[in-house]
Structure formats: C-alpha cells, structure tokens
Amino acid sequence: MFVIHLIYQEEYSTIVLQTHADFNGGVTMANGLLQLRIDDNLRKEASDVYSQLGLDLPTAIRMFLTRSVQVRGIPFSMILPEENYKATAAVAAMKRMSSDAENAGVADMTLDEINAEIEAVRNGK
C-alpha cells in the first residue's frame, strides 16, 4: 500500500509530501519525502482549483509527477510567444482603428459612404 501525506507548515510556507510504503507482493517500495517552498497565496489558489476538480493538492502533485515520467518531460507546452506575435499585433491595430473611428464619429459609416469619402480625397475635395 502506498500512502502520501500532505503536511502544510504554515510558519515556513512549505508543503511536505511524505510517502510511506508497505510490502507489495514481496517487493518493498521506496519511501520518499518531497518538500516545496511556495507562496501561501499560490498554495491556496491551487488548492481551490484542485478542490473544484475533486482533487486534493497531494494528489494533483502526484498526478503531475506521474505524467512527467510518462511523457519524459513537462506534461504541458512551455514555449514563449514570439515578441511580435502577428495575431496579437493585428487585434491591437484593429482596436486602435475602431477607437479612432469612434472618436472621429465615423464608426457607423456605410461602405458607400466610406468609398465616397475616399473618392472625395482622391479628387482633392
């Protein structure tokens, strides 16, 4: 039987995962201790998220570690976005243009009105 205990040491903002193992078919499982120092707010927020998923914090951490072993790495994508990510820049530009049109009082122009404005500028009017 394999048991993990979560011990929260408030005075140190430390989470301790302590494992105990019994004999399992003549094979002894190793005992282990994992200590993490984390921000108290992070611990509370993570515990709330996992609680809503029906998990406690030690189970979630054990799931993360198990999945890490299965995929032989971090079990989620860890890439940095490009600095000038095109979609982000395009959305920002559209928001600026929309705001500029709203401020200029031309946000509700029809396509015909826009084309007439363009034609007038081209003709020097």
C-alpha positions as CSV (number, residue, x, y, z in Angstrom):
1,M,0.0,0.0,0.0
2,F,1.3,3.4,-1.0
3,V,0.3,6.5,1.1
4,I,1.1,10.1,0.6
5,H,0.6,12.6,3.4
6,L,0.4,16.4,2.9
7,I,1.8,18.4,5.8
8,Y,1.5,22.1,5.5
9,Q,3.9,24.0,7.6
10,E,2.4,27.5,7.8
11,E,5.3,29.1,9.6
12,Y,7.6,28.2,6.7
13,S,5.0,28.3,3.8
14,T,6.2,24.8,3.0
15,I,4.4,21.8,1.6
16,V,5.8,18.4,2.5
17,L,4.8,15.3,0.6
18,Q,5.7,12.3,2.7
19,T,5.4,8.8,1.3
20,H,5.1,5.5,3.1
21,A,5.2,2.1,1.6
22,D,4.3,-1.4,2.7
23,F,5.3,-4.7,1.3
24,N,3.6,-5.3,-2.0
25,G,4.0,-8.9,-3.2
26,G,7.3,-9.3,-1.6
27,V,8.7,-6.0,-3.1
28,T,9.4,-3.0,-0.9
29,M,8.5,0.3,-2.4
30,A,10.9,3.2,-1.6
31,N,9.9,5.9,0.9
32,G,10.4,9.4,-0.1
33,L,10.0,13.0,1.1
34,L,9.4,16.0,-1.2
35,Q,9.4,19.5,0.3
36,L,8.5,22.6,-1.7
37,R,8.6,26.2,-0.6
38,I,5.8,28.1,-2.3
39,D,3.9,31.4,-1.9
40,D,1.0,30.9,0.5
41,N,-1.5,32.6,-2.0
42,L,-0.4,30.2,-4.7
43,R,-0.9,27.2,-2.5
44,K,-4.4,28.4,-1.5
45,E,-5.4,29.2,-5.1
46,A,-4.0,25.9,-6.5
47,S,-5.8,24.0,-3.7
48,D,-9.1,25.8,-4.6
49,V,-8.7,24.9,-8.3
50,Y,-7.9,21.2,-7.5
51,S,-10.7,21.1,-4.9
52,Q,-13.2,22.2,-7.6
53,L,-11.9,19.3,-9.7
54,G,-12.4,16.9,-6.9
55,L,-8.7,16.6,-6.1
56,D,-6.5,17.5,-3.1
57,L,-3.1,19.1,-3.5
58,P,-1.0,16.0,-2.9
59,T,-3.0,14.0,-5.5
60,A,-2.6,16.8,-8.0
61,I,1.1,17.0,-7.4
62,R,1.4,13.2,-7.7
63,M,-0.5,13.3,-11.0
64,F,1.8,16.0,-12.3
65,L,4.9,13.9,-11.4
66,T,3.4,10.7,-12.8
67,R,2.5,12.4,-16.1
68,S,6.0,14.0,-16.2
69,V,7.5,10.5,-16.0
70,Q,5.1,9.2,-18.7
71,V,5.9,11.9,-21.2
72,R,9.5,12.2,-20.1
73,G,9.3,15.9,-19.6
74,I,7.0,18.7,-18.5
75,P,3.4,17.5,-19.2
76,F,2.3,20.7,-20.9
77,S,3.6,23.1,-23.5
78,M,6.3,25.5,-22.3
79,I,7.0,27.9,-25.2
80,L,7.5,31.6,-25.1
81,P,5.3,33.6,-27.5
82,E,7.1,35.5,-30.3
83,E,7.6,39.1,-29.3
84,N,5.7,40.4,-32.3
85,Y,3.1,37.7,-32.5
86,K,1.2,38.7,-35.6
87,A,-2.4,37.9,-34.4
88,T,-1.8,40.0,-31.2
89,A,-0.5,42.9,-33.2
90,A,-3.4,42.7,-35.6
91,V,-6.0,42.6,-32.9
92,A,-4.3,45.6,-31.2
93,A,-4.3,47.5,-34.5
94,M,-8.0,46.8,-35.1
95,K,-8.9,48.0,-31.6
96,R,-6.9,51.2,-32.2
97,M,-8.6,51.8,-35.6
98,S,-12.0,51.1,-34.1
99,S,-11.3,53.6,-31.3
100,D,-10.0,56.2,-33.7
101,A,-13.1,55.8,-35.9
102,E,-15.4,56.1,-32.9
103,N,-13.6,59.3,-31.7
104,A,-13.8,60.8,-35.2
105,G,-17.5,60.0,-35.4
106,V,-17.2,57.8,-38.5
107,A,-17.6,54.3,-36.9
108,D,-21.1,53.8,-38.3
109,M,-20.4,54.8,-41.9
110,T,-21.6,52.5,-44.7
111,L,-19.3,51.1,-47.3
112,D,-20.8,53.6,-49.9
113,E,-20.1,56.5,-47.5
114,I,-16.5,55.3,-47.0
115,N,-16.0,54.9,-50.8
116,A,-17.4,58.4,-51.3
117,E,-15.0,59.8,-48.7
118,I,-12.1,58.1,-50.4
119,E,-13.2,59.4,-53.8
120,A,-13.5,62.9,-52.5
121,V,-10.0,62.8,-51.1
122,R,-8.6,61.4,-54.4
123,N,-10.4,64.3,-56.3
124,G,-8.9,66.8,-53.9
125,K,-12.2,67.9,-52.3
